[in-house]
Amino acid sequence: MGCHLGECHYLEGNYRAQARVEAIRIALENCGIDPERFRMEWVSSAEATRFVDAVGRFSAHIKELGPNPLRVRKVEEKVEEKEVA
């Protein structure tokens, strides 16, 4: 999350974050992670309700996507290692 564009006391930080969003999505995809597991939201510190709503929606979305495939793969590899040993 970041401040609304043009409203951040860090001046340019949220613009830099916005510019990085697509790069992050590409990096996730290259690592085998669905880029839908990443989301950028613009929320001011005065928007508590909006913050709670955004976190709730994203949490529900992640639950719909299911477990992180990299974590599942790692657990499967550990199980295979134990079976071989």
N, C-alpha and C positions, 0 to 999 in steps of 0.2 A: 504494500500500500504506500501511497505517497500523497502529498498535498495536491490539491487541485492545481493545474498548470497556471502559472502566473500568480499564485497565492502562497508561495513557500518562503519562509524567512531565511532559508538557505539559498534563495535566489534561483540558482540554475540546477540544483540537484534533481528536481523532479523531471526536468527536461532531459538531463543525462540519463535518468532511469528509463524514460520513455524511449529514448534512442536505443537502449540496450535490450528492450523487450523482445524484439524479433531475433536478435542474436542469441538470447537465452533459449527461445523456443527452438531454434535450429540446433543449438548445442544439445538440448534435451533429446530431440529426435535422433541426432547422431549417436547418442548414448543408448538408444533403445527405450527411451521414456516418452510416453505420450505427451506432447506439448500442452494438452488440455489439463495437465497436472500443474500448470503454472498460469497464474492470472495476475494482471495488474489492475488495481482499483485506486481511484482518486478519492480520498476522503480527508476532510479537514478535522482538526482536533475538536471542533465544536459539533461534529456530527456523530455523536455516540450511537444513535439509533442506526444510522447508515453503516457504521463500522460493524456493529453486531449483526446486521442483516447480511453484509458482504461476507463475513466470516462464516455465518450459518449456511449461506448459499454455496460457498466454496467447499465447506466440509461435506455437505450433502452431495455435491458433484464428485468429490474424490471418493466418497463411499460408493457411488454409482459405478465409477471406473474400476473399483476393486483394488486388490493389493498391488503394490508396486511390483511390476514384473521382474525387476532386477533383484529385489529382495526375495521373491518367490524362487527365482533361479538359484540364488545363493543358498537358500534353505535346502532346495533339492540337491545341490552339489554336496552339502554337508551330509545329507542322508545317504547319498551314494558312497561317500567316503567311509561312512560307518559300516555300510553293508559290505564293502570290499575288505575292510580290516578284520 
